Amino acid sequence: MLTLFGTSACHLCERAAALLQAAGVDFEEVDISESDDLFARYGVTIPVLRRADGEELNWPFDEEALARFLE
């Protein structure tokens, strides 16, 4: 499972989610504003996509970078 870290007011997060949806990828969205720890970790780097193995892909990414990350 993939996790997309972001916030509800983040237009870049919306773009990242749209890329994932267009690629037909299942993912869970986590709003970092609901956790002090997550906000401290990701507050200036969102959106961030995390794979189940813990590897992360920071924004900016496009279709090509997403495909490489998912391989």
Contacts in CASP RR format, 6 or more apart in sequence:
PFRMAT RR
TARGET T0000
AUTHOR 0000-0000-0000
METHOD contacts of the structure
MODEL  1
MLTLFGTSACHLCERAAALLQAAGVDFEEVDISESDDLFARYGVTIPVLR
RADGEELNWPFDEEALARFLE
1 26 0 8 1.000
1 27 0 8 1.000
1 28 0 8 1.000
1 52 0 8 1.000
2 20 0 8 1.000
2 25 0 8 1.000
2 26 0 8 1.000
2 27 0 8 1.000
2 28 0 8 1.000
2 49 0 8 1.000
2 50 0 8 1.000
2 51 0 8 1.000
2 52 0 8 1.000
3 27 0 8 1.000
3 28 0 8 1.000
3 29 0 8 1.000
3 30 0 8 1.000
3 49 0 8 1.000
3 50 0 8 1.000
4 13 0 8 1.000
4 16 0 8 1.000
4 17 0 8 1.000
4 20 0 8 1.000
4 27 0 8 1.000
4 28 0 8 1.000
4 29 0 8 1.000
4 30 0 8 1.000
4 47 0 8 1.000
4 48 0 8 1.000
4 49 0 8 1.000
4 50 0 8 1.000
5 30 0 8 1.000
5 32 0 8 1.000
5 38 0 8 1.000
5 42 0 8 1.000
5 46 0 8 1.000
5 47 0 8 1.000
5 48 0 8 1.000
5 49 0 8 1.000
5 50 0 8 1.000
6 13 0 8 1.000
6 29 0 8 1.000
6 30 0 8 1.000
6 31 0 8 1.000
6 32 0 8 1.000
6 42 0 8 1.000
6 46 0 8 1.000
6 47 0 8 1.000
6 48 0 8 1.000
7 13 0 8 1.000
7 31 0 8 1.000
7 32 0 8 1.000
7 33 0 8 1.000
7 46 0 8 1.000
8 31 0 8 1.000
8 33 0 8 1.000
10 46 0 8 1.000
10 47 0 8 1.000
12 46 0 8 1.000
12 47 0 8 1.000
12 59 0 8 1.000
12 60 0 8 1.000
13 29 0 8 1.000
13 46 0 8 1.000
13 47 0 8 1.000
15 47 0 8 1.000
16 47 0 8 1.000
16 49 0 8 1.000
16 59 0 8 1.000
16 61 0 8 1.000
17 27 0 8 1.000
17 29 0 8 1.000
17 47 0 8 1.000
19 61 0 8 1.000
19 62 0 8 1.000
19 63 0 8 1.000
19 66 0 8 1.000
20 27 0 8 1.000
20 49 0 8 1.000
20 66 0 8 1.000
22 63 0 8 1.000
23 63 0 8 1.000
23 66 0 8 1.000
23 67 0 8 1.000
23 70 0 8 1.000
25 66 0 8 1.000
25 70 0 8 1.000
27 49 0 8 1.000
30 38 0 8 1.000
32 38 0 8 1.000
32 39 0 8 1.000
32 41 0 8 1.000
32 42 0 8 1.000
32 43 0 8 1.000
32 46 0 8 1.000
33 39 0 8 1.000
42 48 0 8 1.000
45 58 0 8 1.000
45 59 0 8 1.000
46 59 0 8 1.000
47 59 0 8 1.000
48 56 0 8 1.000
48 57 0 8 1.000
48 58 0 8 1.000
48 59 0 8 1.000
49 56 0 8 1.000
49 57 0 8 1.000
49 61 0 8 1.000
49 66 0 8 1.000
49 69 0 8 1.000
50 56 0 8 1.000
50 57 0 8 1.000
51 69 0 8 1.000
51 70 0 8 1.000
55 69 0 8 1.000
57 65 0 8 1.000
57 66 0 8 1.000
57 69 0 8 1.000
61 69 0 8 1.000
END
